[in-house]
Amino acid sequence: MNLAKHFTSSARQTTAQALGHFRVMVMLVAALWFIEIADQVWTRSSPTHSFDDLGIRPRTLWGIVGILFAPFVHSGFGHLANNSLPLILLGWLVMLGGRLLFFKVSGLILLVAGVATWLFGTAPGPHLGASGLVYGYLGFLLVRGFLEPSVRWVVVSVAVGVLYTGILGTMLPAGQVSGAGHLGGFVGGVLSGWLLFYLPKGRAGRLASATAGSDAGVSRNPQG
């Protein structure tokens, strides 16, 4: 009976955490909509100014500022609508691993995507939007099931691969979209998985080997 209560309590706690993470993602995307609404209102009152000016302009000094701000502004409601659902879903799946992990992964993705766009963007810009995050979360989730082979994350990796791998083709240059931010975001996601899961395991393995070797040496020569 106690065991059943324990599992029921654990399931409720897990469900509550998952719902809490989902609400956080909805609020974050809602904030992006608020920013876009404010941009549209400001642009109508002052047509010569727009939040779009905060986008990334490749290989320009002012464009560096866009690395920080570009993910939070969009070129219109249609652009933001295209990013919203995958941003909520993929971001939520990342956040299931913990909020601290989510913010670490997001920060690295934004940095790599922004720098890649500034260095390699082909269109003059401004380059805007959170699509780099979408591709970054995709890359992270695709590799996590292999870097942390638990049943849950393997299932997540496979499901994400089935649902979203088709959009990887849009990382290639097309028209005014250079694809640098998309590709940079994807690389940032894979890199974050490698840094957060693969490297720690390698260090732990080397430490265990060194400790085992030291213990073996002591046992062979207990008198020193």
Beta strands, then each sheet from edge to edge (+ up, - down):
end
